[in-house]
Amino acid sequence: MMIDASDFLATFMNMAGIQSTDSVIDGHSFLPELKGKKAAHRNWIYNQLGSKWYVREPNWKLNESGELFDMSKAPFEEIPVPADTKNTDAIAAKERLQKVLDKLNPAGGIKDNGELSPKKKANRKKLKQ
């Protein structure tokens, strides 16, 4: 099971009975697991620090530069995957993870005044649907 910090907010909201907010978060509640029930697990996690970001599955990571890493030996090793790889698992992972980044659109950014850019607002509306 993959859990990141955003999942805690979603879980606390679920515990409090809050169904939604005005903001879109990418967190997933893990409350069912805390209650000993089976639940759908998230397939990926997203992390961003300033202008650097990545999306990760248990065995793969794709960053903002489009670089794919084999994470099967993490946390001790991140193995860069060549851009021209013929590894079908790596190719499929890069496609899956790129779709996540396309949906989240971290490059859309937030303006200096704290407001979302028009492109980011449009993408957030899509996520809510």
N, C-alpha and C positions, 0 to 999 in steps of 0.2 A: 504494500500500500504506500502510495506517495502522498505526503502531506507537506504543505509549506505554510508560511506565516499567514497568508490570506485565508487559509482554511479555518483558522481560529475565529476570525470575525464571522464567517458564515456559520460556524458551529454555535457561537454564542448567540447570534441572531435567531437561529433555529431553536435553541434552548429557551429563549425569551419569547418565542412565538411571533417574532417579527418576520413577516413574509417578504418584504422588499423595502428598498430605500430608493431615493432619487439617483443614487450613484450605482454604477455597474461595477461589481467586483468579480474577479475571476476565481474567488475561493469557493470551495465545496464543503458542505457540512459533513463532518465525520461523526455526528451524534449517533447514528444507528450503530456504528461500531462500538461506541462507548457503552451502549445499552446491550451489547452482545449479539446484535443482529447483523445479518449480511446486508451489504449495500454495494451499490456500484462504486468502484474505485475510479479516481481520476487517472487519466492516461498520461498526463503531462503536468509539469509545473513551469511557471514563468517567473523570472527574476530580472529586476532592473535596478541599476545603480547609475544615475545620471544618464550619460549617452551610451552606456553599455548595457546590453540585455542578452538573455538567452532563454530558450525554451528547452525543457529536458524531459526525456523519458528515462526509465531505469537504465537503459544501455546506450542512449544516444543524447547528444546535446548539440543544438544549432544556435550559433550566436548572431549578433547584429550584422556581422560581415559576411554571413552565409557560410561560415566555416563549420563543418561537422566534426564532432569528436566521438570516438568510441569510448564509452564510459564503463565498459564491462569490468575494468580494474579499478574504478573509482572507490575510495577517495585517493588512492595512491598514485594513480596514473590517468591522464587524459590523453588518449592517442588521437592525433590529428588524422582525419581521413582525407586522402588526396581528392581534389576536385574531380579528377578523371577516373575515379574508382569504378570498377566493374562489379563490385560486391552488391548483389541485389538487395540484401538486407539494409545496407547503408543507403542505397539509392531510395528505397521505400521509406526509410526513416526520415531522410532529408525532405522528401515530398510531404510526409505527414506533418513534420514540425514546421515546415515553411507555411503550410496552410494555417496552422495555429498563429504564427507571427502575422500572416496576412490579415487574419480576422482581428487580432488584438491591435494591430497597427501601431506599435510603439513609436515608429518614426513620425506619426502624426503629431505627437507632442502636445504640450501645454504651453500656452503663451506666457510671456513674462508677467502679465497681470494675474495669472492663476486661472484664467478662463481656458476652456478647451478650444482648440482650433476648430474651424468649421468641419474639416475633414474628420477630426477625432470625434466631434459631436455626432456626425452622421454614422460613424462606425459604432459608437456606443448605442445609438438607437437600433441599429441592426442587431447588436448583441441582446438587447432587451426583448426582441421579437422571438 
